[in-house]
Amino acid sequence: GSRAANPIPPPRDSRMPRGPSIRALRKRCFVASLLFAATGTRFLLLQVPQLGFTTLARTAPVSPLTPKTLTPRTFTNDRDSTKVSRSIFGKTKIDVGSGERYSSKDWLINLITIPKSNVLKRISSHCIACVLVAALVVYLRSIGKCGVLPPTLHGLLGGFISLLLVFRTNAAYGRFWEARIIWGAVMNSSRKLATSTVANVFPLSPAVGRRLLTLFAAFPLALAHRNNNQPLDELSETVVKLLPAPRSSCPPIGICMEMERAITDAAVESESVDNALKRQVLLQNVNELIDATGALDRIIKTPVPLSYSRHTSRALSIWCGTLPFALVDIMGWGTVPFVAVACWCLFGIEEIGHMIEQPFLTKKHKIRGKPFDFSLPADGMANVIRTEIKTIAGEARFKVVDH
């Protein structure tokens, strides 16, 4: 009889995403086993139809109190599954803005993501130049046309280089942390202003209370706009409509002027001694906001002394550039990778100081990062303060007016 013809498979829709191969699945299982051994975290193979591939999703850290059977992670919407699938090996990226911190168990993930490092991208040219010099020195030494330096010299200078880097980085981090403290003071002052207005001003003059609460909610937006060095035409309409008629070149100060005018109007309506004292307290809190604006301007517009930065860069360049002359007889061609690692460590520390010296991201930055990578999220902190004020006003059954 004639051989039965093989059935023709149905045509595949070209728009349907192609699933992973068996080989790819085996690789992901192998990676999951390595991550489990290194971090104590179990992973599941998660199929994401929207993206057309299978990824590794973290379930929970394993501990003596963790049950043997783990419930797979479920997702309420496509956005959650997309977030997990785009993370590295399925491990959800840490949201440090919510208070979560990096753990020592993340060492493998941090090691794997070195090629994506923002710091490495910024120092790559400097590192490549030093590695090329190292390769040239080793080659010339191999043919007898290059001298050497005693290793003791670099050993002695290495201690001074380390101290110079520590001082430079600490100076930059001090500016970063001071800016965060000032924003914390802005939040505290905003809370005090909002609670005092709800308790003392609004019962006497609802119109003035409404005006003040709206100004308090707009101030952090104006401050974040100034910290990010954005042009005035990009200022939020919520803030623009509250500024005085001749628009101020410094929106936060213009908002504070309107606050003081509104507080004065409330005091005129009730001239008792008690209300006069409360007015002084409110004005004092407004002055704290003005002081915070000036302190942040000081940090943004005053860099670390340029001669300090230049001297650190020159000292590092000379030390790393001459390091191959001290190691070539000891390590041979191993000098090249050693110099590469040394340059990555030292230049990286120096570059981190440069990145956090300016605590806020502006349009002049050619690199972007997530909150707290190397900058403070001014817009995010402003929205948190604004939400706090709306919450305080809402508890008093009052709604902040959004223009």
TORKOL-4160 file (C-alpha; in steps of 0.2 Angstrom, whole numbers, padded with zeros to 4 digits, m for minus):
403
<pt num="1" X="0000" Y="0000" Z="0000"/>
<pt num="2" X="0005" Y="0018" Z="m0002"/>
<pt num="3" X="0014" Y="0026" Z="0013"/>
<pt num="4" X="0002" Y="0038" Z="0023"/>
<pt num="5" X="0007" Y="0056" Z="0020"/>
<pt num="6" X="0013" Y="0066" Z="0034"/>
<pt num="7" X="0000" Y="0078" Z="0040"/>
<pt num="8" X="0003" Y="0096" Z="0036"/>
<pt num="9" X="0005" Y="0106" Z="0052"/>
<pt num="10" X="m0007" Y="0121" Z="0053"/>
<pt num="11" X="0001" Y="0137" Z="0048"/>
<pt num="12" X="0008" Y="0147" Z="0062"/>
<pt num="13" X="0002" Y="0165" Z="0065"/>
<pt num="14" X="0017" Y="0176" Z="0062"/>
<pt num="15" X="0011" Y="0188" Z="0076"/>
<pt num="16" X="0012" Y="0174" Z="0089"/>
<pt num="17" X="0027" Y="0175" Z="0100"/>
<pt num="18" X="0039" Y="0160" Z="0098"/>
<pt num="19" X="0042" Y="0151" Z="0114"/>
<pt num="20" X="0059" Y="0146" Z="0121"/>
<pt num="21" X="0069" Y="0131" Z="0115"/>
<pt num="22" X="0073" Y="0116" Z="0126"/>
<pt num="23" X="0091" Y="0122" Z="0127"/>
<pt num="24" X="0086" Y="0139" Z="0133"/>
<pt num="25" X="0075" Y="0131" Z="0146"/>
<pt num="26" X="0090" Y="0120" Z="0152"/>
<pt num="27" X="0101" Y="0136" Z="0153"/>
<pt num="28" X="0088" Y="0145" Z="0164"/>
<pt num="29" X="0086" Y="0130" Z="0175"/>
<pt num="30" X="0105" Y="0129" Z="0177"/>
<pt num="31" X="0106" Y="0148" Z="0181"/>
<pt num="32" X="0091" Y="0146" Z="0194"/>
<pt num="33" X="0101" Y="0132" Z="0203"/>
<pt num="34" X="0117" Y="0143" Z="0204"/>
<pt num="35" X="0106" Y="0157" Z="0211"/>
<pt num="36" X="0098" Y="0146" Z="0224"/>
<pt num="37" X="0115" Y="0140" Z="0229"/>
<pt num="38" X="0122" Y="0157" Z="0230"/>
<pt num="39" X="0108" Y="0167" Z="0238"/>
<pt num="40" X="0096" Y="0155" Z="0246"/>
<pt num="41" X="0082" Y="0160" Z="0235"/>
<pt num="42" X="0071" Y="0148" Z="0225"/>
<pt num="43" X="0065" Y="0153" Z="0207"/>
<pt num="44" X="0051" Y="0147" Z="0196"/>
<pt num="45" X="0050" Y="0146" Z="0177"/>
<pt num="46" X="0037" Y="0159" Z="0173"/>
<pt num="47" X="0029" Y="0159" Z="0156"/>
<pt num="48" X="0024" Y="0177" Z="0150"/>
<pt num="49" X="0013" Y="0176" Z="0135"/>
<pt num="50" X="0013" Y="0195" Z="0132"/>
<pt num="51" X="0032" Y="0194" Z="0130"/>
<pt num="52" X="0034" Y="0177" Z="0122"/>
<pt num="53" X="0047" Y="0169" Z="0132"/>
<pt num="54" X="0050" Y="0161" Z="0149"/>
<pt num="55" X="0059" Y="0169" Z="0163"/>
<pt num="56" X="0065" Y="0165" Z="0181"/>
<pt num="57" X="0054" Y="0173" Z="0195"/>
<pt num="58" X="0060" Y="0173" Z="0213"/>
<pt num="59" X="0048" Y="0166" Z="0225"/>
<pt num="60" X="0055" Y="0168" Z="0243"/>
<pt num="61" X="0071" Y="0166" Z="0252"/>
<pt num="62" X="0074" Y="0149" Z="0260"/>
<pt num="63" X="0076" Y="0148" Z="0279"/>
<pt num="64" X="0073" Y="0134" Z="0292"/>
<pt num="65" X="0055" Y="0142" Z="0295"/>
<pt num="66" X="0051" Y="0142" Z="0276"/>
<pt num="67" X="0039" Y="0128" Z="0272"/>
<pt num="68" X="0045" Y="0115" Z="0259"/>
<pt num="69" X="0031" Y="0119" Z="0247"/>
<pt num="70" X="0031" Y="0136" Z="0241"/>
<pt num="71" X="0016" Y="0145" Z="0233"/>
<pt num="72" X="0020" Y="0151" Z="0216"/>
<pt num="73" X="0019" Y="0170" Z="0214"/>
<pt num="74" X="0003" Y="0176" Z="0206"/>
<pt num="75" X="0000" Y="0192" Z="0197"/>
<pt num="76" X="m0015" Y="0203" Z="0197"/>
<pt num="77" X="m0012" Y="0212" Z="0180"/>
<pt num="78" X="0000" Y="0212" Z="0165"/>
<pt num="79" X="0010" Y="0226" Z="0172"/>
<pt num="80" X="0016" Y="0215" Z="0187"/>
<pt num="81" X="0021" Y="0201" Z="0175"/>
<pt num="82" X="0030" Y="0213" Z="0164"/>
<pt num="83" X="0040" Y="0220" Z="0178"/>
<pt num="84" X="0046" Y="0203" Z="0184"/>
<pt num="85" X="0050" Y="0197" Z="0166"/>
<pt num="86" X="0061" Y="0212" Z="0163"/>
<pt num="87" X="0071" Y="0211" Z="0179"/>
<pt num="88" X="0088" Y="0202" Z="0179"/>
<pt num="89" X="0085" Y="0183" Z="0180"/>
<pt num="90" X="0067" Y="0186" Z="0186"/>
<pt num="91" X="0073" Y="0195" Z="0202"/>
<pt num="92" X="0063" Y="0210" Z="0206"/>
<pt num="93" X="0073" Y="0226" Z="0207"/>
<pt num="94" X="0074" Y="0233" Z="0224"/>
<pt num="95" X="0064" Y="0249" Z="0227"/>
<pt num="96" X="0075" Y="0259" Z="0238"/>
<pt num="97" X="0063" Y="0274" Z="0238"/>
<pt num="98" X="0051" Y="0264" Z="0248"/>
<pt num="99" X="0064" Y="0260" Z="0262"/>
<pt num="100" X="0070" Y="0244" Z="0255"/>
<pt num="101" X="0089" Y="0241" Z="0255"/>
<pt num="102" X="0101" Y="0231" Z="0246"/>
<pt num="103" X="0106" Y="0214" Z="0254"/>
<pt num="104" X="0123" Y="0205" Z="0254"/>
<pt num="105" X="0113" Y="0191" Z="0245"/>
<pt num="106" X="0113" Y="0201" Z="0230"/>
<pt num="107" X="0131" Y="0200" Z="0227"/>
<pt num="108" X="0129" Y="0188" Z="0212"/>
<pt num="109" X="0117" Y="0200" Z="0203"/>
<pt num="110" X="0128" Y="0215" Z="0206"/>
<pt num="111" X="0143" Y="0205" Z="0199"/>
<pt num="112" X="0133" Y="0200" Z="0183"/>
<pt num="113" X="0127" Y="0218" Z="0180"/>
<pt num="114" X="0144" Y="0225" Z="0180"/>
<pt num="115" X="0144" Y="0228" Z="0161"/>
<pt num="116" X="0128" Y="0239" Z="0163"/>
<pt num="117" X="0136" Y="0249" Z="0177"/>
<pt num="118" X="0134" Y="0268" Z="0174"/>
<pt num="119" X="0150" Y="0271" Z="0183"/>
<pt num="120" X="0159" Y="0259" Z="0171"/>
<pt num="121" X="0152" Y="0268" Z="0156"/>
<pt num="122" X="0159" Y="0285" Z="0163"/>
<pt num="123" X="0176" Y="0279" Z="0167"/>
<pt num="124" X="0178" Y="0267" Z="0152"/>
<pt num="125" X="0189" Y="0278" Z="0142"/>
<pt num="126" X="0201" Y="0282" Z="0156"/>
<pt num="127" X="0202" Y="0263" Z="0160"/>
<pt num="128" X="0205" Y="0258" Z="0142"/>
<pt num="129" X="0219" Y="0271" Z="0141"/>
<pt num="130" X="0228" Y="0264" Z="0156"/>
<pt num="131" X="0226" Y="0246" Z="0150"/>
<pt num="132" X="0233" Y="0250" Z="0133"/>
<pt num="133" X="0248" Y="0258" Z="0142"/>
<pt num="134" X="0250" Y="0242" Z="0152"/>
<pt num="135" X="0250" Y="0231" Z="0137"/>
<pt num="136" X="0263" Y="0242" Z="0128"/>
<pt num="137" X="0274" Y="0242" Z="0143"/>
<pt num="138" X="0273" Y="0223" Z="0144"/>
<pt num="139" X="0277" Y="0221" Z="0126"/>
<pt num="140" X="0292" Y="0233" Z="0126"/>
<pt num="141" X="0299" Y="0225" Z="0142"/>
<pt num="142" X="0298" Y="0208" Z="0133"/>
<pt num="143" X="0309" Y="0214" Z="0120"/>
<pt num="144" X="0321" Y="0223" Z="0132"/>
<pt num="145" X="0317" Y="0241" Z="0127"/>
<pt num="146" X="0308" Y="0247" Z="0143"/>
<pt num="147" X="0314" Y="0250" Z="0161"/>
<pt num="148" X="0305" Y="0247" Z="0177"/>
<pt num="149" X="0301" Y="0256" Z="0193"/>
<pt num="150" X="0303" Y="0249" Z="0211"/>
<pt num="151" X="0287" Y="0242" Z="0218"/>
<pt num="152" X="0290" Y="0250" Z="0234"/>
<pt num="153" X="0287" Y="0267" Z="0227"/>
<pt num="154" X="0269" Y="0263" Z="0222"/>
<pt num="155" X="0266" Y="0255" Z="0238"/>
<pt num="156" X="0270" Y="0271" Z="0248"/>
<pt num="157" X="0261" Y="0282" Z="0236"/>
<pt num="158" X="0245" Y="0270" Z="0237"/>
<pt num="159" X="0241" Y="0275" Z="0254"/>
<pt num="160" X="0241" Y="0294" Z="0250"/>
<pt num="161" X="0231" Y="0290" Z="0235"/>
<pt num="162" X="0218" Y="0281" Z="0246"/>
<pt num="163" X="0217" Y="0295" Z="0258"/>
<pt num="164" X="0214" Y="0308" Z="0244"/>
<pt num="165" X="0200" Y="0297" Z="0237"/>
<pt num="166" X="0192" Y="0295" Z="0254"/>
<pt num="167" X="0192" Y="0314" Z="0257"/>
<pt num="168" X="0185" Y="0318" Z="0240"/>
<pt num="169" X="0171" Y="0305" Z="0241"/>
<pt num="170" X="0167" Y="0310" Z="0259"/>
<pt num="171" X="0165" Y="0328" Z="0254"/>
<pt num="172" X="0154" Y="0324" Z="0239"/>
<pt num="173" X="0143" Y="0312" Z="0250"/>
<pt num="174" X="0142" Y="0326" Z="0264"/>
<pt num="175" X="0133" Y="0337" Z="0251"/>
<pt num="176" X="0122" Y="0323" Z="0245"/>
<pt num="177" X="0116" Y="0319" Z="0263"/>
<pt num="178" X="0115" Y="0337" Z="0268"/>
<pt num="179" X="0102" Y="0340" Z="0254"/>
<pt num="180" X="0092" Y="0325" Z="0260"/>
<pt num="181" X="0092" Y="0332" Z="0277"/>
<pt num="182" X="0086" Y="0349" Z="0271"/>
<pt num="183" X="0071" Y="0340" Z="0261"/>
<pt num="184" X="0067" Y="0331" Z="0277"/>
<pt num="185" X="0066" Y="0348" Z="0286"/>
<pt num="186" X="0055" Y="0354" Z="0272"/>
<pt num="187" X="0043" Y="0339" Z="0275"/>
<pt num="188" X="0043" Y="0343" Z="0294"/>
<pt num="189" X="0039" Y="0361" Z="0291"/>
<pt num="190" X="0025" Y="0357" Z="0279"/>
<pt num="191" X="0017" Y="0345" Z="0291"/>
<pt num="192" X="0018" Y="0358" Z="0305"/>
<pt num="193" X="0010" Y="0372" Z="0293"/>
<pt num="194" X="m0004" Y="0361" Z="0287"/>
<pt num="195" X="m0009" Y="0354" Z="0305"/>
<pt num="196" X="m0008" Y="0372" Z="0312"/>
<pt num="197" X="m0019" Y="0379" Z="0298"/>
<pt num="198" X="m0032" Y="0365" Z="0299"/>
<pt num="199" X="m0033" Y="0367" Z="0318"/>
<pt num="200" X="m0031" Y="0386" Z="0320"/>
<pt num="201" X="m0034" Y="0396" Z="0304"/>
<pt num="202" X="m0048" Y="0386" Z="0295"/>
<pt num="203" X="m0061" Y="0387" Z="0309"/>
<pt num="204" X="m0059" Y="0406" Z="0309"/>
<pt num="205" X="m0057" Y="0409" Z="0290"/>
<pt num="206" X="m0061" Y="0395" Z="0279"/>
<pt num="207" X="m0056" Y="0405" Z="0263"/>
<pt num="208" X="m0039" Y="0409" Z="0270"/>
<pt num="209" X="m0036" Y="0391" Z="0276"/>
<pt num="210" X="m0041" Y="0384" Z="0259"/>
<pt num="211" X="m0028" Y="0396" Z="0251"/>
<pt num="212" X="m0014" Y="0392" Z="0263"/>
<pt num="213" X="m0016" Y="0373" Z="0261"/>
<pt num="214" X="m0016" Y="0375" Z="0242"/>
<pt num="215" X="0000" Y="0385" Z="0244"/>
<pt num="216" X="0008" Y="0372" Z="0256"/>
<pt num="217" X="0004" Y="0358" Z="0243"/>
<pt num="218" X="0012" Y="0368" Z="0229"/>
<pt num="219" X="0028" Y="0373" Z="0237"/>
<pt num="220" X="0037" Y="0356" Z="0236"/>
<pt num="221" X="0033" Y="0356" Z="0217"/>
<pt num="222" X="0041" Y="0373" Z="0215"/>
<pt num="223" X="0056" Y="0368" Z="0225"/>
<pt num="224" X="0059" Y="0352" Z="0215"/>
<pt num="225" X="0057" Y="0362" Z="0199"/>
<pt num="226" X="0071" Y="0374" Z="0205"/>
<pt num="227" X="0082" Y="0359" Z="0212"/>
<pt num="228" X="0081" Y="0351" Z="0195"/>
<pt num="229" X="0086" Y="0367" Z="0186"/>
<pt num="230" X="0072" Y="0367" Z="0174"/>
<pt num="231" X="0066" Y="0382" Z="0164"/>
<pt num="232" X="0052" Y="0392" Z="0171"/>
<pt num="233" X="0041" Y="0388" Z="0156"/>
<pt num="234" X="0041" Y="0370" Z="0162"/>
<pt num="235" X="0034" Y="0374" Z="0179"/>
<pt num="236" X="0018" Y="0366" Z="0184"/>
<pt num="237" X="0002" Y="0375" Z="0181"/>
<pt num="238" X="m0003" Y="0371" Z="0199"/>
<pt num="239" X="0012" Y="0382" Z="0204"/>
<pt num="240" X="0011" Y="0396" Z="0191"/>
<pt num="241" X="m0007" Y="0400" Z="0195"/>
<pt num="242" X="m0002" Y="0403" Z="0213"/>
<pt num="243" X="0013" Y="0415" Z="0210"/>
<pt num="244" X="0011" Y="0434" Z="0212"/>
<pt num="245" X="0007" Y="0444" Z="0197"/>
<pt num="246" X="0025" Y="0449" Z="0192"/>
<pt num="247" X="0031" Y="0431" Z="0191"/>
<pt num="248" X="0046" Y="0428" Z="0202"/>
<pt num="249" X="0062" Y="0421" Z="0195"/>
<pt num="250" X="0062" Y="0410" Z="0211"/>
<pt num="251" X="0045" Y="0401" Z="0212"/>
<pt num="252" X="0048" Y="0394" Z="0229"/>
<pt num="253" X="0051" Y="0411" Z="0236"/>
<pt num="254" X="0036" Y="0418" Z="0227"/>
<pt num="255" X="0025" Y="0404" Z="0235"/>
<pt num="256" X="0032" Y="0409" Z="0252"/>
<pt num="257" X="0027" Y="0427" Z="0249"/>
<pt num="258" X="0009" Y="0422" Z="0246"/>
<pt num="259" X="0009" Y="0411" Z="0261"/>
<pt num="260" X="0015" Y="0426" Z="0272"/>
<pt num="261" X="0001" Y="0437" Z="0264"/>
<pt num="262" X="m0012" Y="0424" Z="0267"/>
<pt num="263" X="m0006" Y="0422" Z="0286"/>
<pt num="264" X="m0007" Y="0441" Z="0288"/>
<pt num="265" X="m0025" Y="0442" Z="0280"/>
<pt num="266" X="m0030" Y="0428" Z="0293"/>
<pt num="267" X="m0023" Y="0438" Z="0307"/>
<pt num="268" X="m0032" Y="0454" Z="0302"/>
<pt num="269" X="m0049" Y="0445" Z="0303"/>
<pt num="270" X="m0045" Y="0440" Z="0321"/>
<pt num="271" X="m0034" Y="0452" Z="0331"/>
<pt num="272" X="m0033" Y="0443" Z="0348"/>
<pt num="273" X="m0017" Y="0440" Z="0357"/>
<pt num="274" X="m0018" Y="0421" Z="0355"/>
<pt num="275" X="m0021" Y="0422" Z="0336"/>
<pt num="276" X="m0006" Y="0434" Z="0335"/>
<pt num="277" X="0005" Y="0421" Z="0343"/>
<pt num="278" X="m0001" Y="0408" Z="0332"/>
<pt num="279" X="0003" Y="0419" Z="0317"/>
<pt num="280" X="0021" Y="0421" Z="0323"/>
<pt num="281" X="0022" Y="0402" Z="0324"/>
<pt num="282" X="0016" Y="0400" Z="0306"/>
<pt num="283" X="0027" Y="0414" Z="0299"/>
<pt num="284" X="0042" Y="0405" Z="0308"/>
<pt num="285" X="0038" Y="0389" Z="0299"/>
<pt num="286" X="0037" Y="0399" Z="0282"/>
<pt num="287" X="0054" Y="0406" Z="0286"/>
<pt num="288" X="0061" Y="0388" Z="0288"/>
<pt num="289" X="0055" Y="0385" Z="0270"/>
<pt num="290" X="0064" Y="0400" Z="0264"/>
<pt num="291" X="0080" Y="0395" Z="0273"/>
<pt num="292" X="0078" Y="0377" Z="0265"/>
<pt num="293" X="0077" Y="0385" Z="0248"/>
<pt num="294" X="0093" Y="0395" Z="0251"/>
<pt num="295" X="0102" Y="0380" Z="0258"/>
<pt num="296" X="0098" Y="0369" Z="0243"/>
<pt num="297" X="0103" Y="0383" Z="0231"/>
<pt num="298" X="0120" Y="0384" Z="0240"/>
<pt num="299" X="0123" Y="0366" Z="0238"/>
<pt num="300" X="0118" Y="0366" Z="0220"/>
<pt num="301" X="0128" Y="0382" Z="0214"/>
<pt num="302" X="0144" Y="0379" Z="0224"/>
<pt num="303" X="0154" Y="0364" Z="0218"/>
<pt num="304" X="0168" Y="0355" Z="0228"/>
<pt num="305" X="0184" Y="0366" Z="0224"/>
<pt num="306" X="0189" Y="0362" Z="0206"/>
<pt num="307" X="0208" Y="0361" Z="0211"/>
<pt num="308" X="0204" Y="0347" Z="0223"/>
<pt num="309" X="0195" Y="0337" Z="0209"/>
<pt num="310" X="0209" Y="0341" Z="0197"/>
<pt num="311" X="0223" Y="0336" Z="0209"/>
<pt num="312" X="0214" Y="0319" Z="0213"/>
<pt num="313" X="0212" Y="0315" Z="0195"/>
<pt num="314" X="0230" Y="0319" Z="0190"/>
<pt num="315" X="0237" Y="0309" Z="0205"/>
<pt num="316" X="0226" Y="0294" Z="0200"/>
<pt num="317" X="0231" Y="0295" Z="0182"/>
<pt num="318" X="0249" Y="0296" Z="0186"/>
<pt num="319" X="0249" Y="0282" Z="0198"/>
<pt num="320" X="0239" Y="0270" Z="0187"/>
<pt num="321" X="0248" Y="0275" Z="0172"/>
<pt num="322" X="0265" Y="0270" Z="0180"/>
<pt num="323" X="0259" Y="0255" Z="0189"/>
<pt num="324" X="0264" Y="0243" Z="0175"/>
<pt num="325" X="0282" Y="0248" Z="0176"/>
<pt num="326" X="0282" Y="0242" Z="0194"/>
<pt num="327" X="0273" Y="0225" Z="0191"/>
<pt num="328" X="0279" Y="0220" Z="0174"/>
<pt num="329" X="0294" Y="0210" Z="0181"/>
<pt num="330" X="0283" Y="0202" Z="0194"/>
<pt num="331" X="0267" Y="0198" Z="0184"/>
<pt num="332" X="0272" Y="0198" Z="0166"/>
<pt num="333" X="0257" Y="0198" Z="0155"/>
<pt num="334" X="0246" Y="0197" Z="0170"/>
<pt num="335" X="0250" Y="0215" Z="0173"/>
<pt num="336" X="0237" Y="0220" Z="0160"/>
<pt num="337" X="0221" Y="0212" Z="0169"/>
<pt num="338" X="0228" Y="0218" Z="0186"/>
<pt num="339" X="0229" Y="0236" Z="0180"/>
<pt num="340" X="0212" Y="0235" Z="0172"/>
<pt num="341" X="0204" Y="0229" Z="0189"/>
<pt num="342" X="0214" Y="0242" Z="0199"/>
<pt num="343" X="0209" Y="0256" Z="0187"/>
<pt num="344" X="0191" Y="0251" Z="0188"/>
<pt num="345" X="0191" Y="0251" Z="0207"/>
<pt num="346" X="0200" Y="0268" Z="0209"/>
<pt num="347" X="0193" Y="0277" Z="0195"/>
<pt num="348" X="0175" Y="0271" Z="0200"/>
<pt num="349" X="0177" Y="0278" Z="0217"/>
<pt num="350" X="0183" Y="0295" Z="0210"/>
<pt num="351" X="0168" Y="0295" Z="0198"/>
<pt num="352" X="0155" Y="0291" Z="0211"/>
<pt num="353" X="0161" Y="0306" Z="0221"/>
<pt num="354" X="0158" Y="0316" Z="0205"/>
<pt num="355" X="0141" Y="0309" Z="0202"/>
<pt num="356" X="0134" Y="0312" Z="0220"/>
<pt num="357" X="0142" Y="0329" Z="0221"/>
<pt num="358" X="0127" Y="0336" Z="0213"/>
<pt num="359" X="0113" Y="0329" Z="0223"/>
<pt num="360" X="0099" Y="0332" Z="0209"/>
<pt num="361" X="0098" Y="0327" Z="0191"/>
<pt num="362" X="0097" Y="0340" Z="0179"/>
<pt num="363" X="0096" Y="0341" Z="0160"/>
<pt num="364" X="0114" Y="0343" Z="0159"/>
<pt num="365" X="0117" Y="0326" Z="0165"/>
<pt num="366" X="0121" Y="0314" Z="0150"/>
<pt num="367" X="0117" Y="0299" Z="0161"/>
<pt num="368" X="0101" Y="0293" Z="0169"/>
<pt num="369" X="0098" Y="0282" Z="0184"/>
<pt num="370" X="0085" Y="0277" Z="0196"/>
<pt num="371" X="0080" Y="0286" Z="0212"/>
<pt num="372" X="0095" Y="0286" Z="0224"/>
<pt num="373" X="0107" Y="0278" Z="0212"/>
<pt num="374" X="0117" Y="0294" Z="0212"/>
<pt num="375" X="0104" Y="0308" Z="0215"/>
<pt num="376" X="0090" Y="0312" Z="0225"/>
<pt num="377" X="0072" Y="0311" Z="0217"/>
<pt num="378" X="0067" Y="0328" Z="0220"/>
<pt num="379" X="0050" Y="0326" Z="0211"/>
<pt num="380" X="0046" Y="0310" Z="0220"/>
<pt num="381" X="0050" Y="0318" Z="0237"/>
<pt num="382" X="0039" Y="0333" Z="0232"/>
<pt num="383" X="0024" Y="0322" Z="0228"/>
<pt num="384" X="0026" Y="0313" Z="0245"/>
<pt num="385" X="0025" Y="0330" Z="0254"/>
<pt num="386" X="0010" Y="0335" Z="0243"/>
<pt num="387" X="0002" Y="0319" Z="0247"/>
<pt num="388" X="0005" Y="0321" Z="0266"/>
<pt num="389" X="m0003" Y="0339" Z="0265"/>
<pt num="390" X="m0018" Y="0332" Z="0256"/>
<pt num="391" X="m0020" Y="0318" Z="0269"/>
<pt num="392" X="m0019" Y="0331" Z="0284"/>
<pt num="393" X="m0032" Y="0341" Z="0275"/>
<pt num="394" X="m0043" Y="0326" Z="0271"/>
<pt num="395" X="m0043" Y="0321" Z="0289"/>
<pt num="396" X="m0051" Y="0338" Z="0293"/>
<pt num="397" X="m0064" Y="0335" Z="0279"/>
<pt num="398" X="m0056" Y="0348" Z="0268"/>
<pt num="399" X="m0051" Y="0346" Z="0251"/>
<pt num="400" X="m0035" Y="0354" Z="0243"/>
<pt num="401" X="m0039" Y="0363" Z="0228"/>
<pt num="402" X="m0030" Y="0357" Z="0212"/>
<pt num="403" X="m0029" Y="0370" Z="0199"/>
